[in-house]
Amino acid sequence: MKSYQYCLLICTVFLFSCVETPDMPSSAHFNLRIHLQDTTVFNTGDFVSTSGAVVTLLSQTDGKRLAITSDDEGNAYFNSILPDYYSISANRPLSVEEIWEVLNKNEMWALGGDSSNVVLFADPGDTMTLVLPLSRSRAGNLVFSEIYYSGSRPDPIPNYFHDQFLEIYNNSETVQYLDSLIICDAEYGFADDEFIHAIHAYMFPGTGKDYPLMPGEAIIVAQDALNHTLYNKSSIDLSDADFEFYVKDKGDVNNPDVPDMIQIHHKYGIDFLYSVFNDALLLLKIDDPYKFGYDNFERLLLPLSGVIDGVDYRENVSLLDKKRLSPSIDSGLTGGVPSYSGTSVGRVVDKITDDGRVILKDTNNSSFDFSHCKSRTPGEVPNDI
């Protein structure tokens, strides 16, 4: 991962006024042109593969987002922006007709590109040009749609984390099966490795087609499938969760009415606790999770090739050099949620099909794909753009 030194851009304006504090002077603003460059086979089609892409700027200072759609020449113009550290993302969905024209296959692909922690600045009033290469990626059929990791506010119990949950959503147009898929969390320090170094790993039960998930539907995997409001009033009721992580040999509590995830590896703790500060969670499909054994610290080695979806989160989302996942899985960071705040993060809606099915944003960059949820909504996927 690249590491950047941060510099503080200080613009001080001395105005002798007691009315209000002035904004940044207009003289500090400049213009930005982002030119998209398709590096894939789709640049050979009879369509402009770089037009109609949504290009987003995310300020690392104040979290402000600006989104522009690229024109017919693949340019996105941002006028009158301020010097800052920015993350940049571009996403260009490809239609079935465009894919068929180039590949002669009925597949689902998108073009995307991103760059993180980029210093953007130019002389006031000037225009800076930045070239952003696009590569192709296949949107995940199954995605993490909501992650509640922060834990509940004390009411009355402090440091209450037993109500953590994951929501998994079928983002495709076909039935997906959860049987034998694995959920794990990844240790820090191996973002460039060919394996996920899993601290905990649990598998969905089933023999192949026991647990179908229909298009546009979601399931909940709870740390403990209980009504947590009985113990901490600020918590939530997860007694109707679809699955739960049960650590039988550690004295964990169990809801017998909810199917248990199968323990593949559990390094420590009485629960599958993913950190309330920073962690990375993954969904994988692997035939033999024990094929590559363990690392020197008893973490299970799972190949990157089996990853279906992965999300990297951290309380301080500007620390991109502290990521746990490879950029090929998640090139950004979501989070920014204080621990024990009762706040979750969830995917934003990308579009809604004509028949009303919600498609969630999946560009493999959680800085743009996720936002803070107004409230914890296990099993309820947002339906507004």
N, C-alpha and C positions, 0 to 999 in steps of 0.2 A: 504494500500500500504506500502511496505517496504521502509525505508529511510536509506541511507548509508552516512557515513561521508567520504569525499574524502581526500585522502592523496596525497601529491605531491611526485612523484618518480623522484628524481634528480640524474642524472648520469653525472658527470662532467669529462671531459677528458682534460688533460693538454698536448697539443702537441704544441711544439714550431715550428710553421709553418705559413708562410704568404701566402700559396698557396690557401687553401680553408678551410672552417669549416668542421671538420670530422663528419661523421654519428655516431650514437650510436655504441659503440664498440661491436664486435661480441661476446665478453665474456658475454654480458648481455642477449643474446638470449637463449631461452629454447624451448622445444618441447611440444606439447599438443596432447593428445589423447582424443577425445570425443567419448564415447561409448553410443549408442542409445539403449534405453530399451522400448520395446513396452508393454504398460500397458493395451492394448485393446484385444478384442476377436480375432483380426486379427493375433495374435501371435500363434493361433492354426492351421493356414493354412499350406499347404504343400509348401509354399514359405517363403523366408526370408523377413519378413516385415520391417526389419531395414536396408536392403541393398538398394543401389540406392537412398538414401535420399541426398538431397543437404543441407549441413551444412554450415552455414555462420557465420563468426565472423565480428563484427562491432566495430571498435575502437571508444571509446567515446572521445578520445583526438584529433585525426586527421580525423575521419570519414572514414578511410580506411577499405575496405571490402575484406575479403578472403573467398573463397568458395571452398569446397572440397566435393566430392561424397563419401558416406560411402561404405565400402567394404562388402564382403559377410558375415562378422561377425558383421556388424553394427558399425564398427569403422571408424572415420574420423581423419586423422593425419594432424596436422599443424606443420610444422617444422620451427625452427628458428624464433619464434615470440618474441616480446618484452613484458615485464610486463606492464599491463595497465588495465583500466576498459573496459570491453567488454560487448556487447550484443550478445547473441547467439541464432540462429534460425535454426531449422531443418524442412524440408518439404519433405514428401514422398507421392506423389500421388499414389493412388491405382487404378489398372486397373479394368475394368468391370468384367473380368474373375476372378480376385482375390476376389472382393467383392461378386460375385455370389457363389464362392466356400465356403466362410465362412458364409454368411448371407442368401444365396439362394434368394436374392432380386436384382433387377435391380436398384441400387441406386448409387449415386456419393459420395464417401468419400475420405478423405486424412488423413494421419497421420502427426502430427506436434508437435513440442515442442519448447519452448523458455525460455530464462532466461536473465534478464536485469541487467546492472550495476554490473557485476560480476568481482571481482578482480582476475586476472589470473597472477600467477607468480610461478617460481620454480628456484632452483639453476641453474646457467648457465650450459647449456648442458644437464640438466636432463629432464625427461619427466613427465609432470603432466597429470593425468587421471581424467576426469570429466564424470559422468554419467548423461545423459539427457533423462528423461522420455518422451515418446511420447503418446499423446492422439489422439482420432479421432475427426475430425471436418468436417462438410459439407460445402463445398465452396459455397459462396453466388451466387445465380443466377443473382441478380442485385448488382452492386457495384459502388461506387464512383470511377470514372476513372481519373478525373482531378478536382482539387479544386483550384480556383483562388481567394485568399482572401487578398493578400498583398496590392492591390491598385496600381494605376499607378504612374509613376514618374511625378513630376511637370513639365508641358509643355502646358500652363503656370500655370494651376491651381494646387495649392498644396493640399495635403491630399485628393486626388480624389479616392473615394472608390465605386462610384456608378456603376462601371463596373465589380463588382464581379460576378462570375458565378460558377455553379456546373455542372459537366458532369456525367451522369449516363449511365452505359454500361451493356448490356445483356451479361453476361459472360457464359451463359449456352448454351445448344444445342436445347432449346425449346423456343417457344414464351412466353414472359412474359408481363403482363398487369400492367400499371402504375396506373390505376383507383383506387382512394381512398387511395393510399399510402401517407405517411406523411414524410415530411422533417422537422427536428427540430434541434436546437442547445441546448447544455446541460450546465447547471450551474456548476461551480467548487465546489468541496467539498462533492460530493455525489457518488464517484466512488464505494463505497461499499454498496450502497443502492440498494433496489430491484426495484426502479423506476428511470427513467430519469426525472430530474427536468428541464423541457423545458422552455427556455426563450421566444422563438418564435416557432410556429408550423404551418405549411401550408400543405394542402392536394391537391393532384392532382385531377382535375375534372374527371368526367366519372361515369358511372353506373355499370361497370363490365368489359366490353371488348371494350370500346371506344378508348382506347389508347394502342394498342399493340406495343411492342418493339421486333423486330426480333433478332435472335441470331447474335452476332457480330455487332449490331448497338448501337448507343449512342444518347442521347438527352441532350439538354442544358436547364438549368433553370437559367435565368438571374435575377440579382437584379432589373435591369431596362433594358428592351429590346430596347435599343437605339443604334444609331451609336455614340459612345462616343468620337470618334476621332474629332467630330465637336466641342467638348467642351475642350478636353484635347488631344493634338496631339499624345502623347505617349500611348494612350489608344487603344481600339479595337472596332470593329463594332459588336454589339450584336442584331441588328435589326431583324435578322433572327432566333433568339432563339426560341426554341420550347414552352417554358413556361416562365412566369415571376412572381416574387413576387410583388403584387400590394397591397399597404396599403391605401385603399380608404379613410378611415376616418382621415388620417394624411396629406393629401395634396400631396400624392406621384404622380409622373408622370406615364402615362400609354400609352402603345402601343396597340391600339384597334385591331391590326392585330395578336396579339399573345395571346393565351389563358392565363388567370390569374390562378395562384394557389389560392385555397380557404383558407382564413384566419381562422385558428382554434384558435390560441392564439397569441397575440402580446403584449408583456409586455411594450416595450418602443421603441421610435425612429420613424422617418418618413419612414424608409426602414427596410427590414429584413437584417440588417447589421450584418454579423458575423465578429468577431474581426480581425483586421489586425495584431494582436499580438499573441493571443492564443484563441482557442475555440475547440469545438468538435461538429461534424455534424453527424446526423444519418438519416437513411432511415428506416421507420417502416411500418408494416401492423397491424392495430388495428381496431377492429370492432367498438368500442365506445371509442373515445379519451377522453371523459369526465367522464368515469366510476369511476375513482379514485380521481377526483377533483383536488384540488390545494394544494400546501404547504403553509406555513405561510407567504410567500413573493410573493404570486400570480404567482407562476410558475406551469405550468401544469404538472401533474404526469402521465407519460406514462410507462407502464410495460416493463421491460427488455425482456420479452418473445416475444415481438413484433418486436424486432430489426432484420432487414435484413442485414444492414451494418452500420458500424460506424467508424469514423476516428478522431483521436485526434491529434491536431497540436499545435506547440508552436515555438516561435522564437528561444528559447534555447532548443534544443532537448535533452540535457543531464539532464533536470529537470524532470525525470520520476516520482518523488514523487509529482509533481504538476499536474499529469494527471487528466482529468475529467471523463474518461470512465473506467469501469471495465475491467480488463485483459481478461475477457471472451468475450468482444467485440473487444477491441484493446489493446494488451499487450505492444505496443510500442508508439512511437511518430514520426510523420513526421513534416516537417516544416524546420526550420533553414533558413527561408527566411526573409530578412529585410523588414519592412513595407514600403510601397510605392516604391517598387522596380520593379513592373511590372512582377514579377515572380510567376509562379504557381507550384504546385506539382502534379505529376501524377503517376499512377500505372505503374510498369514495366511489360514487357511482360514475361509471364511464358513459354509459348510454342505456336506453331502454328500448327494447325491440318493439316492433309493431304489435306483437301479441302480448306485450306487457312484461316480458322477462327482463329482469335487471342484470346488466353486465357490469361487473365491478372492474375498476381500473387495475391493470396488472402489467406494468412496464418493467418489473424487476428493479424498481427503485422506490423503496418505501418512504423516502423523503417526499415523494409526490403522490404515491398510491394511497397513503394513509393520512388521517387527520384525527383530532381528538373527538371522541363521541360526546354528545351532550349528556347522555346518560348511558348506563350499562344496559344493553338490550340483547341478552342472550336469545338467539333463535329468531330475532327480528332484523332482517336485512333492510337497509335504507332503500327508499324507492323514489328519491328526488335527486335531481342533478344539481 
